[in-house]
Amino acid sequence: MNQFKNIPIGEVLKEYGYITEEQIKQALAYQKEEKGKRLGAILIEKGFITEAKMLEALAHRLDLQIVSMDGISVDASAVALVPEPLASKYGVLAVSKKDHLLTVVTNDPLNFYGLEDIRQTTGQELEIRLCEKGPLEKAIQYYYAEVSAQKAAKFANSSAEAAGPLEEIEVEDGDTPIIKLLNSLVQRAYTTTASDIHIEPFEHQTLVRMRIDGTIVDYVTLQRSIHAPLVARIKILSNLDIAERRIPQDGHFRMKVEDGFINIRVSTIPTVFGEKVVLRLLANNAVISYAESFGMEAEDYRKFQSILRSPNGIIYMTGPTGSGKTTTLYMILEELAKKQVNISTIEDPVEKNMMRVNQMQVNPMAGLTFEAGLRALLRQDPDIIMVGETRDSETASISIRAAITGHLVLSTLHTNDASSTVARLMDMGMEPYMISSALVGVVAQRLMRKLCPECRVADVPTTEEHRFLGEGIETVYRAKGCRHCNHTGYRGRTAIHEILMIDEEIRKMIHRKASAGEIKEYAVREQEMHLLKERGLDLVAKGVTSVEELLKVAYYS
């Protein structure tokens, strides 16, 4: 490392013709004012050079390798050798260790004192790799969350063994193993964009699993004796009854993460071996592809924009639980809130706080149901109302009446496709004339997992799959699994949509109680409505997702 010590970054960049002497002087003058800032960061901040060019010059001058965090293998045991405060302070991540050589990734190889501090702390010689700052910071956050959670689980397990019987373990505020464990689990879930944490008691152990991209993944196994104090800690935070273990309970709490606070919804149920707890991370940092168009293809987005321009009426987002309906509604509301309109919502629960949107939380214990809240909202002079979920005939009736009387209403409904919405509303007791007068559009949505680009494998469709896929798809991709995707074969999700626009002909069909099949046939023929299966087939053909994922949306027909 000594060969890096006396190499000024400015001279290296000037040597390769990336910056001028005048730019170096300007950056040095600025550095005197902003003490503590490194010269390289200032040169990038001033726009004199890009980070990629800087790394390229350093790599050439120092004979170092530039790596991508997506393409490098990271050993958690190597990560743990460097204390997290040092890794964050110096922007350095240890990725592997062999004998007495520790391979680390940094974006500032000339930070000699930082690297020397890490060398002295670990007692290892360092092999330097270069990486851009943004991906490196995310990797540091991700892998230290993993290390922290594993350490906390190990600490809690060993503490439980030392403490003895379950009754002797107390849960109290402070820096206890149980508190560290819960904090680490939530942090780990947040960094992996998990939507839920499942804490499941069994006869001899407790399993902690996380739902990532819609799939449950085993995470850690805990001592059976840890279960009760861990549940008690969660109940304390959620203001639930610690002594009551015989009935389900629901609550919520907030917890601090790197980017602020995250809301966590808590649900407990009694099982034969104790209480199972599910923590749902609300408004987490998972993203849907191309969110600027609400996750929709360009053609579907144009159709939906025309529906949204309706001055009044009701728009339903449909699909099963976990299909991203509420996430899409929030994106829509955030866009609508930019206009001069009064937006109010009634939700259970409020999953994300939004500026310029008045949000009401359902509270059945206090008598605030969807129906009561919706009636109250209508007296609040709203332009746009969002009803979190249409669960029963009374909610549907009030929502539809609100749409008829001049409000734009957005809501969710559980149906298999867009065309089935009319039949579902009729099943709930709605009269055809009310449905035809109020309904302006339906969006059916599903979330499909995307194949991990690092490990997906090409294959030939089976005879049965070929019949289902039809002509034109001769190659499909299968999930394999690697460290980049938690060995699931999938990484991230994308949305597919089916949009039904209610025109005059469909209104007539609703009046005469036409079947869902008739409505679908007309929409496909006259509106060029793309079915969920078609959108899924496009993704399979492009290698974005697998046939197995498509079969969760569209069955063999």
N, C-alpha and C positions, 0 to 999 in steps of 0.2 A: 504493500500500500504506500510505502514511502515514495514511490515513483510518481504519485499523484500530488504530493504535498505542495510543491512549489510551482504548480502550473496555473497561471491566471486564466480564468475562463475567457476573459476578453481577448487575450492574445491568441488563444486557440481558435476562437471564432473569426478573428481578423486574419489569421494565417490561412483559413479556408475561404476567405473572401465573403463571409456571411454578413459581417458588419464593418463599419468604418471607424476610424480613429475618433471622429467627431461624435458618433453615437456612443462610443465607450465613455468619452468625457461627460456627455449628458447623463448617462446612466450613473457614473461615479458621483456626479454632483447631486443627483437625486438620492443616491445611497447615503450621503452625508446627512440629508434631512430625515430620511426614513431609516434610522439606525436599526440594525438587526435583520434587515432584508438582504438576501443574498443577491449578488450582481446578476446571476443568470435569470432569477425570477423577475428582476427589474427590466432586463432586456426584453423578456417575453411580454411583460405587462405593457411596456412602451410600444410594442408592436415592431421592434427592430428586427426580431427574428422569431420564427415559430419554434415550438418545443421540439418538433420532429427534426428540424434542421440542427438544433443545438445538440440533441442526442446523437445525430449522425456524425457531427464534427467530433464530439467527445469519443465516440466509439472508434473512429479512425485514428484519432490522436493517441488514445490510451490503449488501443487494441482490445476493446471490450465488445461483448456481444449484446445486441439489442433483442429483447424478448417481448412477447405478448403475454399478458397475464392469463388470457383465455387458452393459450397453447402450452403453458408450462405446468409441470406437475409439482404440486406443493405438498410437502410432508408436514403434517400437523405437529409431529414431535420436534421438527426443526424450528417451526414457528415459535413453539413454547420456550425455546432456549433464549430468545430475546424478550425481555420484559416489554409489555405493551406500551408503557409510557415512553420508553426509548424508541420503539418502532414508530410510534406516532410522531414523536418529537423530530426525529431525523428523517422520516419518510423512507424507512428501510424494512423490508420483509425478508426474513430467512425462509428459504424454500426447500433446502435439502442439506444433508450432512453426510460426509464420508470421511471416516477416520477423524483427523483433526482439522478438516477443511469444511467450513460452513459457507454455502452458496447463498448470497443475499441479492435482492433486487432493489435498486434505488434509481431515482431520477437525477441525483446530484452526487456523482462519484468524487467530486472535488471537496466535498464536505469532510475533510480529513479528520477533524476532531470528533465529529459524530461517528464516523466509521471506527475510529480508534477506541471510542467509548464502548462501542458494541463489541469490538475485539477483546478489550480488557474484561468486559462483563461476562462474556461467554467463554473466554479462554481458548477461542478457536481462531485459526487463520481464516481470512475472508476471501472468497472468490466473488468478484463483482459482476453483476449483470445490470443492464440498463432497461428502463421502462418509462413510459409517459406517466405523468403525475396523477391524472384523473383515475385511470384504471388501477394504479398502484394503491391509491388511497382507499378505493372500494375494496380491493383485495385485503388490505390490512384490516379494515372493519369486518369483513366477512370471516377471515380465518381466525382473528382473535375472538370473535363471538363464539366460534366453534370450540376453540381452546378453553375459553372461559366456562362455557356450559359443561364441557367434559370434566374440567377440574372441579366445578361446583358439584356435579353429580358424584364424582369420586369422593370429594370432601364430605358431602352429606352422607354417603353410604358408610364411610369409615367412622363418621361421628355417630351414626345410628348404631353401629356395631359396638362402639365404645360405651354408648349411653345405656344400653341394655334394653329392657322391655319397653313397649310402646308407651305405656302410661307414664314413664319417667321422663319422656321428651316433652319439653315445653316450647311453645311458640311465643316469642316476644319480639318487640321492636329492637332493632339493633343490627349489628353486622353478623348475624348467625348463619350457619350453613344453609338453613331452609330459605332464608331471605336471599342469600347469594344464588341459590339454585333457581328460585323463581325468576329473579332478575335476569339471570343468564339464559334461561329458557326463552323468555320473552325477547331478549336481545337477539338470540339465535334465530328465532322465528321471524323477526323483523328483517334481519339481514338476508335471509333466504326467501323473502317474500311469501312466507307461509301464511295461509289464511286462518288456520286453526291449530291449536295445541290440544291433543287428547291425553289426559292423564287417567290411565285405566288400571284399576286394582284387580289382581288375581290372587290365587291362593298363596303363592310363595314369593311373588314379586309384583312390582308396579311397572307397567310399560308407559313410556312417553313416546307418542307418535305425532307427527306433524303432517298437515295436508298442504302439499306444495304442488301448484299447478293442477289442482283438482284431485290429486292422488295421495292417499295416506302412505307415509314413509316412516318406518321404524327409526327412532332416534337414539334413545338411551333406556337402559333398564335400571330401576332403582330398588333398593332394599324395601321389603314390604313394610318395615317399621317407619319408613319416611313418609308413607302415604298420608296418614292422618294429620301430622303437623303441616305438611305441604298444603293439604286441603284447607286446614284451619287458617293458614296464612292468606290464602286466596279469599276465603270468606271474610276475614277481617278487612281486607282491602275493599271488598264488594259490599260491605255492610249487610252481610247475610247472617243468619242465626247459626252460630257455631255448634250449639247443642243439638240442633235439629238435623237428624241424619236419615229420617224415614221417608221424607217427601222431597220431590224436586224443588229446587230453588233457582231463581234467576237474579242476576245483578250485573253490575259493571264497575270498572275502575279505570283510572288513567295511570300510565307509567311513562317515565322519561326515557327516551332513546336519543341517539346522536342528533337527529334533526328536530327535536322538540318532544312533544308528548303524543302518545298513541292511545286511543280509546280501546278498551278490551271488554267484550261482553262475556259474562260468565254464566254457564248453565251447569247445574249439578243434578244427578239422578242417583237414587240408591240402587246398588247391585248386591249380589249375594256376598261379595267380598269387600264391600265398602262403597263409598261414593265415587262415581265416575265424574270427572270434571272436564268440560270443554271450554277452552278460552278462544274466543273469536277475535282476531285482530281486525278492528274496523278501520276502513279507509286506509288499508296498508299501502305499501309502496310498490305493489305489483302494478304493472301497466298492461294496457291492451294496445296492440299494434295500431298505428295510425289513429291516435286519439283525437287529432284535430278534425277528423270527420266522424267522430263518435264511434270509431272502430269499423265503419262501414266502407264497402267498396264504393268507388266514385258514382256509379249508376244508382246504387241504393241510397247514397247520401243525397243525391239530387232529388230523388223521390221523397225522401223523408223531409227535406227542406221545404218542399211544396206543401206537405202535410202540416208542418209546423207553422206555416204562414196563415193557417186557418184562425180567424179571430175568436172562434169558440168551437166547442166540441170536445170529444174525449179521444185520447190516443192511448192505446194499451201496448205495453211491452210484455210479451208472453214468453214462457219457457219454464222449465222445471227449476227447482231450487239449485243454486250454484251456477246458473247460466249467465250471470253477470248483468241481470236486468237493472238492478239498483245502481251499479257502477255506471252504466250507460245513462240512466236517468239523471244522475248527478252531473255528468259531463254536459248533458243537455241543459239542465237548470243553470249551471255556471255560465253557459253561453247566453241563455235568455236573460239572466240577471244583469247583463251589460246594458240592456235596454231600459227605458223608463217605464217599468212595469212593477206592480206589486205582486210578489210571489210568496205564497204560503204553502207549507207542507204539513201533513199529519203522518207520522212514521212510527214504526215499532221494530227496532230502535232507530234513533237518529245516528247514522253511521259516519257522517262527515259534516262538520260545521262549515257553512258557506256564507260569505259576505252577501248582503243585499237579499237574503232569502230568510223569511221568518219560519223557523222550524219548530214544530210541536211534537213532543214525545207522548205516545200513548201511555196511559197509566190506569189500567183497569181497576186496581185496588182503590183508586180515588174516584172512580166513575168516569174517567176520561177514556172512552172507547173510540174506535175509528168513527162510529156514527155520531157520537156526541161532539167529538172534535171537529168533524167535517161540518156539522150544523153550525158550530160556532164560527168556523172560518168563513162561512158564507155571509156572516154579518160584519166581516172585517174588510170589506171593499177590495177583494182580490181580483187581479186580472188572470193570474195563472195559479192553479192549485195542483199540488202533487199528493196523491193518496198512495202511501207506501205499498199497500197491497189490498186488492179487492178480494176479501175473504168470504163474504156472505151476501145475501140478497139485499139486506138493508144498506150496506155500504155501496153496493152496485147501484141501487136505486137513487140514493142521494147524489152519488157521483154523476150519474147520467142526467139527473134533474139539474144539477149545477151546470153541466155542459149545455143543456138546452136553454138555460136562462142567461147565457152570454159569457160563460167562463171557459177558458181553455184548461182542460183537466188532463193530467198525466197520471197513469197508474199502471200497476203490474197485475198480471193474471196468469194462473197456471193452466196452460193448454199446450198441446203437442205441436201445433203449427198455427199460422196466422188465420187460416180459414176456419178453424174450429172455434174461434173466439165467439162468433155469433151464436153457435149452438150452446156454448158454455153459458153465455149470458141468459139465453132462453131457459136453460136448465135451472138457473138461479131465480127464475120467475119474472124476468124482464119481458115486457110486451114488445113484439116486433116493431111497432110504430115508434116506440121510444128509442130502441136501439138504432133504427135507421135514421132518426132525427139527430141523435147525439154523436154517433160514431163517425170519426173522420179518417182514422187509419189504425193499422195494427202492425207491429213489428215483432216477429218471432226471432229469438236470438238463442244461440248456443255458443259456448266456449269450447274450442278444440285445442288440445295440447299440440305444440309444435315439436317436431323431431329435433333432437340435439344435432346440430350440424357437424359436431366433432366425431360422432360415432355412428350415425345412421348408415345403413347398408342397403345397397340396391338389390332388388330381387325381381323374379318373374311372378306375376299373379297366378294363384291356383286357378283351376278350372271353375270352381265355385265363385271365387272372387272376380274372375273375368266376366262371368254372367252378371254379377252385380254391378261392376264398374262400366260395362258396355264397351263399345269400340273406342279405340283411340288411346287407351292407356295400356301400354305394353310393359312398362317398368314401374314398379312401386318401391317404396323405401320402408324398411323395417326398423323398429327400435332395437338398439343393442344394449347401451348403458356404459357409462364411463364416469370418471370423477367429476367432469364438468356438469353432469346432469344428475348427480346423486345416484348414479347407476340405475336410473329409471328409463333412460333412452329418450326422454323428453325434456325440453327446457323452454319455459314460457308458454303463453297461450295466445290465440287469436280468435276473434269473434267472426261468426257468419250470421247472415240475416236473411229473412224472408219478409218482404214488405207488401202489405195489402192496402191499396188505396180505395177508399169507399166512394165510388162514383154513383151516378144516378141509376145505372143499371143494377149495381149491387144493392142499392137501397130497395129497388123493386123486388129483387130476389129475397131480401130479408123479409119484406112485407108478406110474401107468399111462402115463407118458411122453407126456402130452398136448402138443400143439404150442404154440408161443408165441402163435399166433393164437387158439387155443381159450382159453388163459389170459387173454389180453387181452379177448376177447369177454365172458367171464364177469365180469372185474373191472369192465368198463364197465357191464355190465347190473346186477350185484348190489351192487357197491361204489361205483358212481357215480364210477369213476376218470376223471379228466379227462386226456385225452391231451395230449402236448406241442403238437400242432397246435392243439388247442382253446385252450390257454392263449395260444399265439401269435396266434391269430385275435382273441382278446379285446384284445390289445395293438395289433394293426393297426386294429381298429375304433375304439379310443380315440385313435389317432394317436400312440401312444407309439413305435411302430416301423414299419418299412416291409414291404411284401410281399417285397422282395428279401431282407431279413433272415429272414423266416419261411421262405422257401424253402431256407435253409441248414439248417433244423431238420426241416421236413416237405416232402417232394418232392411233385410233382404225382401224384395218385392217381386 
